[in-house]
């Protein structure tokens, strides 16, 4: 059985506020669109209000609150790097998918999550001077312990700055790309889309026919009025 992991913690000053209701909505969408048994798992600093059917894992203290070198309200999410440590197998399972709470699921997830690769991550098509796509941590699939160097090489603030200066995002996903270089990925060809960079800019807000999941990384969030004005968001995000 695949474990479907999401993350719920609270950082002061962050641009979005996440609640147990968002966790419940995510797993309701997963249940509608993933035709195989799965175990919902939430890594959190406060399990209050979460459905007992969701297995909770206490958020570990490692790199708690480490800020992004980008500064401002940009997330660091370096706490999530410990998921690459082999010893988290007991907590997260032998194989799991990590998915963020700002997802809107609109199609069959099985072709995405049934891949045999030990690690798969969403590739966001944002060309830079150094690379044609960026790892995006909104969704990744991991065979636990398959890439331990993502965890073992991370040394806190100095490592975050090292990856940032090398042209990678200053957060957990940037560190993953800095360490691994390349990895199998999902793109719009697989039905995985960015709301702000693809749906809005390339599709006029309309949902592409092959869409399976749309990520609202940044703003707006799918529950915000700017997103809820679209009928497909209102229908899918519940």
N, C-alpha and C positions, 0 to 999 in steps of 0.2 A: 504494500500500500504506500502510495506517495504521500509524504508529508508536505502540506502547503503552509509555508511559514510567512507570517507578516510581523510587523514591528510596531509597537505602540509605546512611545515615551514622550515626555514633555520637556522641551527646552525653552527657556525664557527668551522672548524676543523673536522666536521663529515666526515666519510669515503665515503659517497655517496652524490650526489647532485640531488635533485628531482625538476622537472619542471612541468608546466601545461601540457606539452605534455604527461608526464607519467600519469597524472590524466585522460586525454582524452583516452589514450590507455586502462587504467583499465576499464573505463565505456563502451568502445566499446566491450571489452571481456565480461563484465557482460551482456550486451544487447544480445550478441550471445548465452550465455549459461544459462541465467535465464529466464524461459518462462513466468514469471508473471510481471505485472507492478511494477516499482520501481522508487524511487526518488533519484537521485544522490545528495549527500551532501558532500561538502568539507569544513573541518574546517581548516582555513588558516590564516597566518599573512600577506598574500599579494594575493588578488584575481586577480591581473593583468594577463590577458591572458587566463583566464578560460572561457570556453563556458558559455553563459548566461543561458543555460538549466540546468547547475549545480547550485544548491542552495548553496550559500556560507555562512558560519558562522564564524564570527571573532574569532580567537584563543584567548581564555581568558588568562589573565595574571597569573593565579594561578600556582605557582611553575615553572614559565617560566625559562628555562635554568638550572634547578636543575640537577646536574651531577650524573651519576651512581657511587656508591661506588667502582665499578670495576676499575674506572679511565680510562685514555687514551681516545680513540675515541668511547668507548662504549656508546650507547644511554641510556638516562634515561627515556625519554618519560613520565615523571610524569605529564605533562600537560594533558594527556588523562584521568587521574583519575577523573577529574571533570565530565566526561560523566556518572559517576555513581550517580551523585547528582540528586534527583528527579526533581529539578527545570529546568533541561536541556530538559525536555520533549517538551517544546515549540520549542526549537532549533533543536533537533535531532529526535523528533517524539516519539510516544508511544512504538515503537519497531524498533530496527535498528540492522544492522550488520556493524561492523567495519572491514575493510580489508585494508591491507597495499599495497603500490604502487609497491612493488617488487613481486607481485603475477603474475603467468602465469596460466590463466584459460583454461582448456582443456576439460571440461566435464560439464554435467548438474549440476547446483548449487541447484536446487530445493530440492533434498533430504537433503542437508545440511542446507538450510536456512528456510525450512518449518517446522522445529522441534518446538514442543510446549513448550519446556523448557524455563524458564525465563532467564537462562544464560547458554551459551555453549561457550567453548573456545577450540582452538586447543591444543591437548596434544602432545608434542614433546617427542618421546621415547628415552630420554637420562637418563639412570639409574645412580643414584648417591647413596651415602651411606645412604641418608635419604629418597629418593623417586624414584619410577620407571619411572616417567614421569614428565615433566616440562610444566607448562602453557606457551604458547607462544602467545603473543599479536598480531601476524600477522593477526589473524582473531578471532573475538568473536561476539556473538549474545546476545543482551540484551533487556529485557523488561524494559523500562526506570524506574528507581527507585527500581528495584528488589533486588539490593544488595547495599544499600546506605552506609553500613559500610566501603566499599572499599574507599569511599570518606571521610566520616566523621571521620574516625580513622587516616587518613593520616596527619601527622604533619610536613612534610618537611624532611629536612636532617636527623633528628634523626630517623624518621620512616623508611626512606630508609636504613639507617645503621642497624636498628633493624632487618629488613627482611633479609638483606644480611648476618648478623651474624648468623641468624637462618638457613642458608643454602639455601635460596631462591635467585633467580637472583636479582642483584641489579638494578632493573628497574621497570617499571609499572607492567609488567606481574609477576614479583617476588612478588610485594606487593599484587597483586590479590590473588596469591596462598597462601601467608602468612596469609592473612585475612580469606579467604574462606576455605582453607584446601583442599577440593575436590569440583569438579563440573563436570557435564556432559561434555564430550569432543568429538571432532573429532580426528581420527587417520588415519593411512594408510588404515585401514579397511574400512573407509568411503571415501577413495580416496583423502585424504589430505596428502601431502608429503613435506618433507624437501629436497631441491635440494642437499645440501652438505652432509647431514647425511644419507639420504636414497637413492635418485636417483643415486648419484655418488658412494657411498660406497657399496650399496647393489644391485643396478640394472645396474651398469656399464654405467650410463648415459642414459639408455633407459627408456622410459615412460611406467610405469606399465599399464596393460589393464584397471584397475579400476580407474585410476587417474581422478580427477576432478579439483584440483587446486594444484599447486606446488609453494612453497614459497622459494625465494632466499634471506633469511635472512642472513645478513653478506655479504660476497663477494663470487662469482661475482654477480652483478645485472643482470637481464635478458637482458638488452640492451648492456651489455659488450661483447666484442669479445669472451671471454672464454665461454660464454653461447650461443651466437649466432652461434657458430660453429655447434651446434646441430640442425638438421632440424626441429624437433618438436617444439623447442623454437622459431625459426624463423617463423614458420607457425602460431603458436598460439599467439605470442606476437605482435599483430598489431590490 
